[in-house]
């Protein structure tokens, strides 16, 4: 699935600095971020990567003040750890719903199997319907220094 900075900021109650139409399809660690990926920054020991990161979107805490120019579009949020957790849960929760829509089975209404729903039509609907389902308690995630360098936004 593909998300724009504008859609993600709406889900996270964040503010955008940069291109609201920047698009991402993957998550990545800040030190490995590339175009089309979303990274996050919270720990000051990783600040050097903020300035070399090639990701399209970077989640940062609202109080972050860059010391030099930053290439990615920034989404400022209260807590970037919680925002990342929210996005991972949001993507996982909506994978099944998106597949059902694409297969023409939305809300049990039969639609021809050849029906197609574009991402640009489905994503805004998912953003609106799922926003109220996300709570801090349902999005807790433990962090680890190990693990994959990126994860697909389902």
Beta strands, then each sheet from edge to edge (+ up, - down):
strand 1: 3-4
strand 2: 15-17
strand 3: 23-24
strand 4: 26-28
strand 5: 37-41
strand 6: 57-61
strand 7: 73-77
strand 8: 150-152
sheet 1: 1+ 3-
sheet 2: 2+ 7- 6- 5- 4- 8+
end
